[in-house]
């Protein structure tokens, strides 16, 4: 019998106010969606009861795409049109991808911006589009299960994802019609899910996250409800898939198969078999294998756990360097660690648990299903960001995983923001011209730890033009970096003497432009212009509703306190105007109405922020006089 | 939040090199609870933007104030003292000798893969840093306008900080080659 649930006072709002928000774990191997319902965060199953959606997309024709288990099962028979582990290609250039893939069956082609496109029966598909197919399925699942439109989502990314990979993830969500509240680092999400929150004793926590294709380790400090990420390190190309490949190599050696002559379908069969072997050996100590490949090759044998451990030892060892680095960056030693949390399906492998337990000298926490823990944590955060828990004190302070810098003379890198800096963060640095009369400057933004430009990831290039001619070294060009709470970067440049400025959102070298995303959105609407217009209007209406709601709630909060009668009147005027525009069907006018509200309210939000900051410290000021 | 506020003002702390770290830490958390973008997920766009700026400023201020060397740099630069333009050759010969010896020691330990010695060198450098920090504190206490002397000490500290980073990355590489 189901018991009636009563929520704690102040912890949950009335059902009619509850906004539908979800957490999405867009994984390399599997993806999940979770939501907080009646105070509990849980992953949502599909109609057959499966929670895990295999991150596999199969293009059957121009109009037919399948995602998930069915696509996964077709991987051997239709390898060219069935994309597995697409997350590995997100935000990557074609050169990176070819480095990844000795066993990759796909036909890649380079896009204009250098992004890898996969040739399928449905045309050339970018990793962003393929990922958006997975996200669409999860969004539909959530809306069907929860019974309404979701207002927003928290989408998790490996902590070690760089700017390009994060941007690609956000673009995929946009394409899937999902409003992204926040990109959240997977280990942080896991820590939230473990309820390591304000009720837990303060201390340092290690989150060891080994997924299908990525590995990262983070060290978090918990103090009075604030999660501070102290350091994060990892390897975006290391995971359970590599274990599978190592097992494939072993199988091929045993079965005397040659990688150069093996056909794609056999390779796919081998990979699937390798994965099964690995999974079986988490429960059993040995497994008998019977290979029977399409190509006619067959082999019978036994693999025991001890041998498997030897096969994967180099991979497990590879995870230790990031662990050491994170400890060093955090400035703590192993003895300070109170908890070790295991995340990601690959931490099911007993040898991984054993070795990591040994390294940190702590029995790792494995209570929550490592496949679901990230989605659950993301759902808890989404619930808070949707405004469903107004009194929650929890706060996450994350860091950027890799240093951000600029190319300077001689192919060297000047670091502007070092890795493990808490975000959001803004920093500016001045540069000058190299030659007399120089009127333009190329700005090349990179991410990485090396001092040589070629060893770093190129994020974006742009040019600052119109610098007035001066002698070399006289111009003062200030380049400003702003990293937001999602870890996404925007860069602007300003010549301080003349005031020439240039601002760009960093669109990664291998990413999509706003225009490309717009085009893809439009083409997904059957090329009907009415639909496009209607969609634009709907978007503006959603935006206007948000704006109206937010402003009204702010005014109710503190208009009396912060605004003169005249100011209050002025703001209410533009608000009223926006409300009446909301009833029309002119998307353009609605956009202008929103912009006007934003402009008029600039001074008001400034005052609100100053007030909030003063309030935050007011308690301390009293203490000082004690 | 006014951008021209000093970092000390932002945290409501007196302008002083000697700082109460636990107070700084707790004020940092309180300020971020008030300013962080996660607290403005449903606010109007202007306010979300403002929150990103405010939270960024709080983070910068905290990064600067919590680290004694950066704090000293900040206090010097706030008075218009240009650390970067100070001549390095103004360093005392004894200090330079010590630097050379440490470099040699590190190089030797690196080529012998002597992690133990590197660790020892690392903690020795940290000791030196602590001593320099103490003398910076003393100098500020005696005469906060003694920029030249303080600046010299800060530069010394910067040498040691870089050296420590160097040692750490060598150890990391050696440990990973096991």
Interface residues (C-beta under 8 A of the other chain):
Chain A: X152 X181 X182 X223 X224 X226 X317 X320 X321 X324 X325 X328 X384 X385 X386 X387 X393 X395 X396 X397 X421 X422 X423 X424 X425 X426 X427 X482 X483 X484 X485 X546 X547 X549 X550 X551 X553 X554 X597 X598 X601 X602 X605 X606 X608 X609 X610 X612 X613 X615 X616 X617 X619 X620 X621
Chain B: X1 X2 X11 X12 X23 X25 X26 X27 X29 X30 X31 X32 X33 X34 X35 X36 X37 X38 X39 X41 X42 X43 X44 X45 X46 X47 X50 X51 X52 X53 X54 X55 X56 X57 X59 X60 X62 X63 X168 X171 X172 X175 X176 X178
